[in-house]
Amino acid sequence: MTFVNEVFTEGKHTVVDKYVPKIFSKPREEERTYDLTQYMNKKQAFWSYEISIFKNYQPDNDELIDECFEYDFQTSKINRIVRDPQELMEVKEILREYYPYIFASYKFYASTLIGASIPLHIIECVFLILSVRLQPGDIDLNFISTSNVKDIQYPNVYEKALVRYQFMEVLVRIALDKYTRTGICKSMKLSVLKLFEDDLVKARLQEIDRAQDWRDMRLWNEQSDMLIKDRLPMLKLLFKFTSKLNPKQKFYKHTWIQFKDFRDLMLRCDLYCDIFVERDAYLAYLLSMQTQVDELFSLRHFQMEFYEFIEALCRCAEKLSLIRTKDILSIDDRRQEPLHKKIDAFLLLIYLRAGDAIKQQLKEAEDFTDFDKCMTRKQKTLQQQIEEMGSEEEEKPYNPAIEASALEEQLKQVPVQTIQTGSKLKKALSFFSVIKQMQQQKQLKSNFLLTNVVQYFKQKEEEMLQNEMEQG
């Protein structure tokens, strides 16, 4: 049986004699990918205190202030001034109502004693705060009776000065002398009320901003948080450098800053001027310290840690109001700018003036790559960062020293109007006249104090609303 279409061949040959492939394979390159979720509004997370750099700071909430009040009241000798238990409880509740104002103003009046190891009031502070008609000798007697503690030897209580609980106690003693012993009021409850309301002591205390109000209004926000996180390498080395400016007792294992260190940092950077003096630095130092219930035995309230150091620098930046700009702005215009812009300029000026000293002191133990990198990066907006993503062009190095002249120009002395005094002024002025002139001079120098920043911006907002209503 044969097959159809059957072919028989002889010989062995190939169809193609020579075949040289001219196609070569090349591995596929992996495509570059970019994560843009952080810039997309759909998945953007809301900023909050809990995820910020400020999360380790204990805020001054109502519970903490009330705990301080209970501690101060139990420590004071008010129970010896008010003998009746029922009346003592009434006085206590009245003082509890006024205590937040006493608490807020305490550090401001303590800042008059610059350089003290702990916050202390001197007798002049009582004259400053009290607008009551009481003989100076009576105030002296109450001051001595309050500051003279013989029952318990508190390590943080000194003669001729008042600590926090004594500041509240001396007000009760003055109310006793002026109203109860003179028969004007029949009870201590009415005497304390009359002292705070009729003698305007409460109004004087309310002139001082609460430290927490400034944090909530100006510092604790997303812009300041992002800026400080970006400057962390510089801030950490600056903190370590500042802590070594003055010797400390060797038994302290953790790193902390005393006011002498903070003051010397401001001196090294040559930041003092007419609108920023040493008392402003001391006040920024005190206001930035976290509240401690026990200020009698513990020393924590004058040992500044890292996050308190950051806030103190931010408060100094608020007071100086330096801005990184080529435009010529007045001091009032610069004060209206957001706080993160002031912090940016303030830290840059410290870097330019103290950067070499920091490197010299810490050169054996630290790597300064990130220290310089975070301060020499050119500032870009979010839109610029998105547009430049994926670009292979190398960024040209930026020298921030070119901004030094503009910042130094802003630090120039602000002219201050002098107080005009009459030709018939007596040579021997009374103590109250001297205090009054000091207050007037302070108001002329600056109406933008560290203790009224919140009131300053609230007043500006009210003025803007009023202008809009008038124009509308």
C-alpha positions as CSV (number, residue, x, y, z in Angstrom):
1,M,0.0,0.0,0.0
2,T,1.4,3.3,-1.0
3,F,0.9,6.8,0.5
4,V,-0.3,9.8,-1.4
5,N,2.0,12.8,-1.6
6,E,5.0,10.9,-0.3
7,V,8.4,12.4,-1.1
8,F,11.7,10.7,-0.8
9,T,15.0,12.7,-0.4
10,E,18.6,11.9,-0.6
11,G,21.4,13.8,1.0
12,K,21.6,15.8,4.1
13,H,21.4,19.6,3.7
14,T,19.8,22.4,5.7
15,V,17.4,24.9,4.3
16,V,19.4,27.9,5.6
17,D,23.2,27.5,5.5
18,K,24.1,30.5,7.6
19,Y,21.9,32.2,10.2
20,V,23.3,35.0,12.4
21,P,20.7,36.6,14.7
22,K,21.0,40.4,14.7
23,I,18.5,41.0,17.6
24,F,19.8,41.3,21.1
25,S,17.7,41.3,24.3
26,K,18.0,44.1,26.9
27,P,16.6,43.9,30.5
28,R,13.6,46.2,31.0
29,E,14.4,49.1,33.3
30,E,12.2,49.6,36.3
31,E,10.1,52.7,36.1
32,R,10.5,55.3,38.8
33,T,7.4,55.7,41.0
34,Y,6.4,58.6,43.2
35,D,4.2,58.7,46.2
36,L,2.0,61.7,46.0
37,T,-0.6,60.7,48.5
38,Q,0.7,63.2,51.0
39,Y,-0.1,65.9,48.5
40,M,-3.6,64.6,47.6
41,N,-6.5,66.3,49.4
42,K,-8.5,63.0,49.3
43,K,-6.1,61.2,51.7
44,Q,-4.7,64.1,53.6
45,A,-4.7,63.6,57.4
46,F,-5.9,66.3,59.7
47,W,-3.2,67.8,61.9
48,S,-3.6,67.4,65.6
49,Y,-1.6,68.0,68.8
50,E,-1.3,64.2,69.4
51,I,0.8,63.7,66.2
52,S,2.8,66.9,66.5
53,I,6.2,67.5,68.0
54,F,4.4,69.2,70.9
55,K,2.8,66.0,72.1
56,N,5.4,65.5,74.9
57,Y,4.5,68.9,76.4
58,Q,2.1,68.9,79.3
59,P,-0.5,71.7,78.6
60,D,-1.8,73.9,81.4
61,N,-5.3,72.5,81.6
62,D,-7.9,73.2,84.2
63,E,-7.2,70.0,86.1
64,L,-3.5,70.8,86.5
65,I,-4.1,74.4,87.6
66,D,-6.6,73.2,90.2
67,E,-4.1,70.6,91.4
68,C,-1.6,73.5,91.9
69,F,-4.2,75.5,93.8
70,E,-4.9,72.7,96.2
71,Y,-1.1,72.2,96.8
72,D,-0.5,75.9,97.3
73,F,-3.5,76.4,99.6
74,Q,-2.5,73.4,101.8
75,T,1.0,74.7,102.0
76,S,0.1,78.3,102.9
77,K,-0.7,79.7,106.3
78,I,-4.1,81.0,105.3
79,N,-5.7,78.6,107.8
80,R,-3.9,80.5,110.5
81,I,-5.2,83.9,109.2
82,V,-8.8,82.6,108.8
83,R,-9.6,80.7,112.0
84,D,-13.3,79.8,111.4
85,P,-13.5,76.5,109.4
86,Q,-16.7,77.6,107.6
87,E,-15.2,81.0,106.6
88,L,-12.0,79.3,105.6
89,M,-13.8,77.1,103.1
90,E,-15.6,80.2,101.7
91,V,-12.3,82.0,101.3
92,K,-10.8,79.0,99.6
93,E,-13.6,78.8,97.0
94,I,-13.2,82.5,96.3
95,L,-9.4,82.1,95.9
96,R,-10.0,79.1,93.6
97,E,-12.0,81.4,91.3
98,Y,-9.2,83.9,91.1
99,Y,-6.3,81.5,91.2
100,P,-5.9,81.1,87.4
101,Y,-5.2,84.8,87.2
102,I,-2.7,84.6,90.1
103,F,-1.1,81.6,88.5
104,A,-0.8,83.3,85.1
105,S,0.8,86.5,86.5
106,Y,3.2,84.8,88.9
107,K,6.0,84.1,86.4
108,F,5.7,87.6,84.9
109,Y,6.3,89.3,88.3
110,A,8.9,86.8,89.2
111,S,10.9,87.8,86.1
112,T,11.8,91.1,87.7
113,L,14.5,89.2,89.7
114,I,16.6,88.3,86.7
115,G,19.0,85.4,87.1
116,A,17.4,83.9,90.2
117,S,17.9,80.1,90.4
118,I,14.1,79.7,90.8
119,P,11.2,82.1,90.1
120,L,10.9,84.5,93.0
121,H,8.9,87.7,93.8
122,I,10.6,90.6,95.4
123,I,8.7,93.2,97.4
124,E,8.6,95.7,94.5
125,C,6.3,93.2,92.7
126,V,3.7,93.7,95.4
127,F,3.8,97.4,94.9
128,L,3.4,96.9,91.2
129,I,0.4,94.7,91.3
130,L,-1.5,96.4,94.1
131,S,-3.3,99.7,93.4
132,V,-4.7,99.7,96.9
133,R,-4.4,102.6,99.3
134,L,-2.3,101.0,102.0
135,Q,0.7,102.3,103.8
136,P,4.1,100.9,102.5
137,G,5.0,99.9,106.0
138,D,1.9,97.6,106.2
139,I,2.8,96.0,102.9
140,D,6.3,95.5,104.1
141,L,5.0,93.8,107.3
142,N,2.8,91.5,105.3
143,F,5.6,90.7,103.0
144,I,7.9,89.7,105.8
145,S,5.3,87.7,107.6
146,T,4.6,85.7,104.4
147,S,8.2,85.1,103.4
148,N,9.4,84.2,106.9
149,V,8.8,80.4,107.0
150,K,10.1,78.7,110.2
151,D,7.9,75.6,110.5
152,I,9.3,73.7,107.5
153,Q,12.7,74.3,105.9
154,Y,11.7,74.3,102.2
155,P,14.8,74.1,100.0
156,N,13.2,76.4,97.4
157,V,12.0,79.2,99.7
158,Y,14.1,82.2,100.4
159,E,13.8,85.2,102.7
160,K,12.8,88.6,101.3
161,A,11.2,86.8,98.3
162,L,7.9,85.0,97.6
163,V,7.3,81.8,95.8
164,R,4.0,80.8,94.2
165,Y,2.0,79.8,97.2
166,Q,3.2,82.9,99.1
167,F,2.1,85.2,96.4
168,M,-1.5,84.1,97.0
169,E,-1.1,84.2,100.8
170,V,0.2,87.8,100.8
171,L,-2.9,89.0,99.0
172,V,-5.1,87.4,101.7
173,R,-3.0,89.1,104.4
174,I,-3.4,92.5,102.8
175,A,-7.2,92.0,102.5
176,L,-7.2,91.2,106.3
177,D,-5.3,94.4,107.2
178,K,-7.2,96.8,104.9
179,Y,-10.8,95.6,105.3
180,T,-11.3,93.2,108.2
181,R,-9.2,94.8,110.9
182,T,-10.5,98.3,110.0
183,G,-14.1,97.1,110.3
184,I,-15.0,97.9,106.7
185,C,-15.9,94.3,106.1
186,K,-17.3,91.9,108.7
187,S,-15.9,88.7,107.2
188,M,-12.8,87.6,105.3
189,K,-14.9,86.5,102.5
190,L,-16.1,90.0,101.8
191,S,-12.6,91.4,102.4
192,V,-11.0,89.2,99.7
193,L,-13.9,89.9,97.3
194,K,-13.5,93.7,97.8
195,L,-9.7,93.5,97.3
196,F,-10.0,91.7,94.0
197,E,-13.0,93.5,92.6
198,D,-13.1,97.0,94.1
199,D,-9.4,97.6,94.2
200,L,-9.0,96.3,90.7
201,V,-6.5,93.6,91.7
202,K,-8.3,91.2,89.4
203,A,-8.1,93.6,86.5
204,R,-4.4,94.0,87.0
205,L,-3.9,90.3,87.0
206,Q,-6.0,89.9,83.9
207,E,-3.5,92.2,82.0
208,I,-1.2,89.1,81.9
209,D,-1.9,86.5,79.2
210,R,-2.0,82.9,80.2
211,A,0.9,81.0,78.9
212,Q,-1.3,78.3,77.4
213,D,-3.4,80.8,75.5
214,W,-0.3,81.8,73.4
215,R,0.5,78.1,72.7
216,D,-3.0,77.4,71.5
217,M,-3.3,80.6,69.5
218,R,0.2,81.0,67.9
219,L,2.5,78.0,68.4
220,W,0.6,74.7,68.3
221,N,-0.3,74.6,64.7
222,E,0.6,72.6,61.6
223,Q,2.9,75.2,60.0
224,S,5.0,75.6,63.1
225,D,5.1,71.9,63.7
226,M,6.4,71.2,60.1
227,L,9.1,73.9,60.4
228,I,10.4,72.7,63.8
229,K,10.5,69.1,62.6
230,D,12.5,70.2,59.6
231,R,14.9,72.0,61.8
232,L,15.3,69.2,64.4
233,P,18.9,68.3,63.6
234,M,20.0,71.9,64.2
235,L,17.8,72.3,67.3
236,K,19.2,69.1,68.9
237,L,22.8,70.2,68.5
238,L,21.9,73.8,69.6
239,F,20.3,72.4,72.8
240,K,23.4,70.3,73.5
241,F,25.7,73.2,72.8
242,T,23.7,75.6,75.1
243,S,23.6,73.0,78.0
244,K,27.5,73.1,78.0
245,L,27.9,76.9,78.3
246,N,28.0,76.8,82.1
247,P,29.2,74.1,84.5
248,K,26.6,72.1,86.4
249,Q,26.7,69.7,89.3
250,K,27.9,66.3,88.1
251,F,25.2,64.2,89.8
252,Y,22.7,65.2,87.1
253,K,22.6,62.5,84.5
254,H,20.2,64.1,82.0
255,T,20.9,67.1,79.9
256,W,19.2,70.3,80.9
257,I,19.5,74.1,80.6
258,Q,19.6,76.7,83.3
259,F,18.8,80.4,82.6
260,K,22.5,81.3,82.6
261,D,22.9,79.0,79.6
262,F,19.9,80.5,77.8
263,R,21.1,84.0,78.6
264,D,24.6,83.3,77.3
265,L,23.2,81.9,74.1
266,M,21.3,85.1,73.4
267,L,24.5,87.1,74.2
268,R,26.7,84.9,71.9
269,C,24.2,85.5,69.1
270,D,24.0,89.2,69.9
271,L,20.2,89.3,69.9
272,Y,19.6,91.9,72.6
273,C,18.2,95.2,71.4
274,D,15.8,97.9,72.5
275,I,12.7,95.6,71.9
276,F,14.4,92.5,73.3
277,V,16.2,92.8,76.6
278,E,17.5,90.3,79.1
279,R,14.2,90.3,81.1
280,D,12.4,89.2,77.9
281,A,14.8,86.3,77.6
282,Y,14.2,85.4,81.3
283,L,10.4,85.7,80.9
284,A,10.5,83.5,77.8
285,Y,12.5,81.0,79.8
286,L,10.0,81.0,82.7
287,L,6.8,80.9,80.5
288,S,8.2,77.9,78.5
289,M,8.7,75.7,81.6
290,Q,6.1,73.0,82.1
291,T,4.0,73.6,85.2
292,Q,5.1,71.6,88.2
293,V,2.7,71.2,91.1
294,D,5.5,70.9,93.7
295,E,7.9,73.9,93.5
296,L,9.0,73.7,97.1
297,F,11.0,70.5,97.1
298,S,11.5,69.6,93.4
299,L,14.0,71.4,91.3
300,R,12.4,70.4,88.0
301,H,10.8,73.8,87.3
302,F,14.1,75.5,86.6
303,Q,15.7,72.6,84.6
304,M,14.8,73.3,81.0
305,E,14.5,70.2,78.8
306,F,14.5,70.0,75.0
307,Y,10.9,70.7,74.2
308,E,10.8,73.5,76.6
309,F,13.9,74.9,75.0
310,I,12.1,74.9,71.6
311,E,9.2,76.8,73.0
312,A,11.5,79.4,74.6
313,L,13.2,80.0,71.3
314,C,9.7,80.4,69.7
315,R,8.7,83.0,72.3
316,C,11.9,84.9,71.6
317,A,11.2,84.7,67.9
318,E,7.7,86.1,68.5
319,K,9.1,89.1,70.4
320,L,11.8,90.0,67.9
321,S,9.5,89.3,64.9
322,L,12.3,88.8,62.3
323,I,11.1,87.8,58.8
324,R,13.1,86.3,55.8
325,T,12.2,88.8,53.1
326,K,13.9,91.2,50.8
327,D,11.1,93.7,51.3
328,I,11.4,96.5,53.9
329,L,8.8,95.9,56.5
330,S,8.0,97.9,59.6
331,I,8.1,96.3,63.0
332,D,4.3,96.4,63.1
333,D,3.9,94.7,59.8
334,R,6.4,92.0,60.8
335,R,4.4,91.3,64.0
336,Q,1.3,90.5,62.0
337,E,3.1,87.7,60.2
338,P,2.5,84.0,61.1
339,L,4.7,82.6,63.9
340,H,6.4,79.9,61.7
341,K,7.9,82.7,59.5
342,K,9.4,84.4,62.6
343,I,10.8,81.0,63.9
344,D,12.4,80.3,60.5
345,A,14.2,83.7,60.5
346,F,15.2,83.5,64.1
347,L,16.7,80.0,63.8
348,L,18.5,81.1,60.7
349,L,20.1,84.0,62.4
350,I,21.2,81.8,65.3
351,Y,22.7,79.4,62.8
352,L,24.7,82.1,61.0
353,R,26.0,83.6,64.3
354,A,26.6,80.5,66.4
355,G,27.0,77.7,63.8
356,D,30.8,77.8,63.8
357,A,31.0,77.8,67.6
358,I,28.6,74.8,67.8
359,K,30.8,72.9,65.3
360,Q,33.9,73.7,67.2
361,Q,32.6,72.6,70.6
362,L,30.9,69.4,69.4
363,K,33.2,68.4,66.5
364,E,34.5,65.3,68.2
365,A,31.2,63.7,69.0
366,E,28.7,64.8,66.4
367,D,28.0,64.5,62.6
368,F,27.1,67.9,61.2
369,T,25.7,66.7,57.8
370,D,22.1,67.1,58.7
371,F,22.9,70.2,60.8
372,D,24.0,72.1,57.8
373,K,21.6,70.5,55.4
374,C,18.4,71.5,57.2
375,M,19.6,75.1,57.4
376,T,21.0,75.5,53.9
377,R,18.0,74.2,52.0
378,K,16.4,76.8,50.0
379,Q,12.8,77.4,51.1
380,K,10.2,76.2,48.6
381,T,6.5,76.2,48.5
382,L,4.5,73.0,48.3
383,Q,3.7,73.7,44.6
384,Q,7.4,74.0,43.8
385,Q,8.2,70.7,45.5
386,I,5.5,68.9,43.4
387,E,6.7,70.5,40.2
388,E,10.4,69.5,40.8
389,M,9.7,65.9,41.7
390,G,11.2,63.6,39.1
391,S,13.6,66.2,37.8
392,E,17.1,64.8,37.4
393,E,18.7,68.2,37.6
394,E,20.9,68.7,40.7
395,E,19.8,71.5,43.0
396,K,22.3,74.3,43.2
397,P,23.7,74.9,46.7
398,Y,22.1,77.7,48.6
399,N,24.1,80.0,50.8
400,P,21.8,81.4,53.5
401,A,24.5,84.0,54.5
402,I,23.1,86.3,51.8
403,E,20.1,86.9,54.1
404,A,22.2,87.9,57.1
405,S,22.3,91.6,56.2
406,A,18.5,91.8,55.8
407,L,18.0,90.1,59.2
408,E,20.6,92.3,60.9
409,E,18.8,95.4,59.5
410,Q,15.6,94.3,61.2
411,L,17.5,94.0,64.5
412,K,18.6,97.7,64.5
413,Q,17.5,99.7,67.4
414,V,14.0,101.0,67.4
415,P,13.7,104.7,68.5
416,V,12.1,105.0,71.8
417,Q,10.4,108.2,73.0
418,T,11.6,109.5,76.3
419,I,9.4,110.5,79.2
420,Q,8.9,114.2,79.5
421,T,9.2,115.4,83.1
422,G,8.3,118.7,84.6
423,S,11.0,121.3,85.5
424,K,9.7,121.5,89.1
425,L,10.1,117.8,89.7
426,K,11.5,117.1,93.1
427,K,14.9,115.5,93.3
428,A,13.8,112.9,95.8
429,L,11.0,111.0,94.1
430,S,8.9,108.7,96.1
431,F,9.1,105.0,95.5
432,F,5.7,104.9,93.9
433,S,6.7,107.7,91.4
434,V,9.8,105.7,90.4
435,I,7.7,102.6,89.8
436,K,5.1,104.6,87.8
437,Q,7.9,106.0,85.5
438,M,9.3,102.5,85.0
439,Q,5.9,101.3,83.9
440,Q,5.4,104.3,81.5
441,Q,8.9,103.7,80.0
442,K,8.1,100.1,79.5
443,Q,4.9,100.9,77.6
444,L,6.7,103.4,75.4
445,K,9.4,100.9,74.5
446,S,7.0,98.3,73.3
447,N,3.3,97.6,73.3
448,F,4.1,94.0,72.2
449,L,5.2,92.2,75.3
450,L,5.5,88.5,75.8
451,T,2.7,88.7,78.4
452,N,0.1,90.4,76.1
453,V,0.7,88.8,72.7
454,V,-2.7,87.1,72.8
455,Q,-4.5,90.4,73.7
456,Y,-2.5,92.2,71.0
457,F,-3.7,89.9,68.2
458,K,-7.3,89.9,69.6
459,Q,-7.3,93.6,69.5
460,K,-6.0,93.6,66.0
461,E,-8.8,91.3,64.9
462,E,-11.4,93.5,66.5
463,E,-9.9,96.5,64.7
464,M,-10.1,94.7,61.4
465,L,-13.7,93.7,61.9
466,Q,-14.6,97.2,62.9
467,N,-12.9,98.6,59.8
468,E,-14.8,96.1,57.6
469,M,-18.1,97.0,59.2
470,E,-17.4,100.7,58.6
471,Q,-16.4,100.2,55.0
472,G,-19.4,97.9,54.4
